[in-house]
Amino acid sequence: MLANVAETRNKAQAFIMTSKVEFLDKKNVWRLVEKAGQQLPGDAQFRIIGEIDQDVGRGAKKLRGAIDYWPDLKAKIAGASCLDIGASTGGFSQVLLELGASSVACLDVGTNQLHEKIRNDAKVKSFEQTHVLKVDQQFWDDQGVETPFAVMVTDLSFISVIKVIEHAAEWLKDGGSWVILVKPQFELDASKTPKGIVVDDVHRQEALERVKMSVAKSTGLQVKDSIDCPLEGAKGNREFFLWVEKHIF
């Protein structure tokens, strides 16, 4: 019913839940749509109140926040071949495209998650139902994707990024940059993540140090910087961004 103002059913429901949708009643008065299942005329007119969020996912806001803190990263993305590991709806990819990436390979284990705005971009190649740890150089060759990549970004859940760093480091070119979202709840033992939440800041830092050590052990990789993620993650978990560079001497 909101085809003219919302791209998907889920987004329409989100608009309604946040009191952003009004309909024109029989008296030509705009009234708030109170719930998604509200019965309204089939020819009802709708409008969105306030500004419409154009991001395809929260990841876009997270990565923008990191890049605002690291302005030098913008120049590295412009014209770069990029890999998005754990693309999901494409929030990270959206930012890469906005900043002028020449190409983006989107890798994700899920299906039909990548937003159509990203999927339909000519610069994007999407690889769904594909686990990063099962990808090798032969995969990229078979898919016609040129490696190594100049820029890589990673946002994963339910897996330690340490395993991914060890596996995927060879895909980053010499002089390239890798931006990794570190989620402490997936880097620690269950005893330190009650209900999937890392409350103790000491444990958060422990998770970050574990990932940094993994980077240091990978040939040519160096941690350039680390910052707190500008937005909280699931369940209020506080995450980190790592900016990693590769230099083969």
N, C-alpha and C positions, 0 to 999 in steps of 0.2 A: 504493500500500500504506500510505502514511502520511496518508491522507485526513483522519483525525481529529486530526492534530497539525501538519500543514503545508498551507498554502493552495494551493501549486503544486508541480509536479514539481521545478522548479529550486530552490525553497526546501527541499524534502525532501532533495535531493542536497547542498545547502549544509550542512544539519544533519548529515548523515552524514559529510561531508568534515571537519567540525570536531569529530567525535567527540561528538556531542550526542544520538545516538539509540541506544536499547537495545530489545531484544526479549525476550519471555518464552519461554524454551525449554521443552522437554517436562518438565524437572525443576522447573519453576516458579522458575527462576533467571534474573534479568535479566542479559543479556549484550550487549556492545557490537556494533552493526552496523558491520562493518569496511569495507565498500565498497558503493557504490550497486547493483552487480550481484549482490550476495550472494543465494544461493538460500535462501529461507525459506518455511515453510508459508503457504498462502494465508490462513489464519485467525489468523496470528500477531498478538499484541498488541504495541504499541509505546509508548514514552514518550520525551519529550524531557528531557534532563538540563540543569538550570539554567534561567535566564531566557530566554524567547523574545523576540527582537527584533521589536517591533511596527511598526518603520518600513518604509515601502514602498521606500525607497532611501536611499543614503548622503547624498543631497542634504538630507534632513530634518535629519540631524545637523549638516551644514555650516551650514544656515540658522539652526538653533537656537543654534549657537555664536555666530553673528554677532548675533543678537537679544539674547542674554544680555549681549553687550558693549554693545549699543545698546538699553537698556531702553525708551527713549522711543519706539522704533519700534513696540512692542507696541500702544500706544494708537492709533497711526495705522492699524494693521491691523484692529483691532476695528470691525466694522460697515462695513468698506470693500469697495468693488467692486475686484476684483483681476484682474490678467493675469499668467499664468505663461508666459513665452516659453522654449520648450525644456523642456516639462514632463516628458518622458520617462516614468518610472514614477510620478511625482507626488510626489516627496519635498518639494519646496518647497511645493507645493499643500497637502500634508498639514499642514505647519506653519501655513500661512495659515488653514486651516479650524480647526485647534486653537485659534488665537488669535482666532477669532470673525469671520472675514471674511464679509461678507454674500453674496458671490458670487465664483467663480473661473472665468475663462476659460482653458482649458489649450490651448496652441498647440504643435504639434510636427510635424516633417516625417515622423516614423516612423509605424508602424502597430501597433496592439495592444500598446503598451508601457505605457499608463497602467493602474496597478493598479486592480482592480475595486472596491476599497474607496473609491478616489477617484472613479472613473468613476461609481459608483452613488450618490454623494452628490448630493442634490437641488440643492445650491448650485453644482454644477459643470457647465460646458458644455465638452465636449471637441471639439477640431478637429484631426483627424489628417491626415497627408499634406498638410500645409499649411506652406509655407515662409514664414517671417516676412517676408521681403523682397518677397513677392508679395501680401501682405495690404495692403489700403487701406481707407479709410473706407467705401467702398461694400460691402466684404466684411462689415464689422461691421453695417452697416445691413441687409444682406440676411439676416444670421443672427439679427437681433433682439437684438443685444448693444449695450447702452447704453455710449457712450463720452463723455468720457474716463474713464480708470480712476483711482481714488484711490491705488492701490498697484500697482506692477509689479515682478516679479522675473524674473531672466534667468540661465539656465545653459545655455550652448551649447558645442558642440564642432565642430571643423573649419570654423569661420568666425570672422572677427574680430568682436568685439562693437561695434567702431567703426562698421561698416556698419549694425548694428542700431540703435545709438543715433541715428544720423543719420536713419534711416527711421522709427523708432517714437516719437520724442520727442513728437510731436503727440498721441499717445494718452494721455499722462499729464496729469492735470488740474492746474490752478494750485494750488499748495500740496501737491501729491502727492509721494510718495516712490517711488524706483526703486532696488531692491537688485540689483546686477549682480555676478555672479561673473566675475572676470577670470582667464583661463587664459593665462599668458604664452606658452606654446608655440604658441598660435594668433594671437598678435599680432606675432610676430617673423619675420624672414627665416629660411629653412631653415639658413643657415650658423650661426645662433645657437641652433639647437634640434637638436643631433645626436641621432639616434634618438628624436626627439620629446620630448626632455628639456631643460629650461632649468636648467643647473647654476650658471652664473655669476650671482651676486646683482645685479651691475650690469645684466645683461640683463633680469633680472626687473623691476627698477625702471624700466628703459627701457620695457618693455611697459606697466607701470602708468601712467607719465607720458603715453604715447601715448593711452591711453584717457581719462585726465583732460583732456587737451587737446581731445579730441573732444567731451567733455561741455561744456567751456567755450565751444566754438564753436556749440553748439546753443542755439537761442533759449530763454532762460528757465531753462536747466538749470545747476545749481551742485553741485559736490562738497561734501557736508556732512562726510564722513569716509571714510577707507579703513583697512582692517585686513588682517592676514594671515588667510587662511581657517584655521579651527581643525583641519581635516583635510586631509591631502595628497590630491592628485588622482591621476589615472592615471599610472602609472610613477613615482610619487613626486614629481611636479611640485608645487611650492608655489604656491598660488593666492592671489588677493586678493578681498576684498569691497569694493565701493564703495557708499556710501549717497549717492544723488543726489536732490536736491529740485528742484522746479520753482517758480519765482517770476516771474510776468509783471508787470512794473512799469508 
